[in-house]
């Protein structure tokens, strides 16, 4: 109810009727010995006790999920389901490598994949709707950008109490149409593109572009914005603008016949990490998933050839 604003909305969100939800609330009030909701005119709102209980709801759900996974894991990792939330540029390159490793080493393990950008993906983890998250932060720009020891608990504002495993420092590149006047240069500074039209990515990546451009003394003319990197490359190839793309997208971009991929300075490094809870990290299937992501990231960092 705290999230959806009414008992009816909360009931609909969890797939039960409003009378059934009311019954659950009355039963819970009898158990805790105090009122949890109160009427305010025609509306219903949480009492202070109800608000306090609601604040712990996400943690309770996540802990219960971890407990169930741990029970399932008593037989090892021959079977089980891990829910993995990833952001689009990792889904194109890093994640397939990790999933292939998992399938080879643990063929009975199933990974359910959903795409979500941070901080939404971290909210899914905290609420128990996924088990492992691939997330990122920009060095020097995000509050949670500090370097972390491998597997250390993180106390950052957007991920309190989570265990984060650093995977890769992702360096952005710039993509231009293959016949762009600057395509002949091997390295550019962001300020070289001050007069260009821009195609921006996800909201957090867009914020990175805006801040980096501000530091380079210009305001980018953003004509299009999409978190679909195949669309970004198509727009660039059509001569509709230039774009910053994550290093994780570079292998895909270099295979695109219509664009030129060039190194660029004047931008921040994006730190990619896997996140889960301390409870879930004790589950063998979750630990195996994190280990596969780390191994895939190590392969990605190695030069080819």
Secondary structure, DSSP 8 states (H G I E B T S, - for coil): -TTTSSHHHHHHHHT--HHHHHHHHHHHHHHHTS--EEEETTEEEE-HHHHHHHHTHHHHHHHHHHHHHHHHGGG-SSSEEEEEEE-HHHHHTHHHHHHHHHHHH-TTEEEEEEE--TTHHHHHHHTTS-SEEEEEEETTTSTT-S---TT-EE--TTSTTEEEEEEEEE--EEEEETT-TTTT-SEEEGGGGTTSEEEE-SHHHHHHHHHHHHHTT---EEEEE-S-HHHHHHHHHTTS-BEEE-HHHHHHHHT-TTEEEEEEES---EEEEEEEEHHHHTSHHHHHHHHHHHHHHHHHHS---
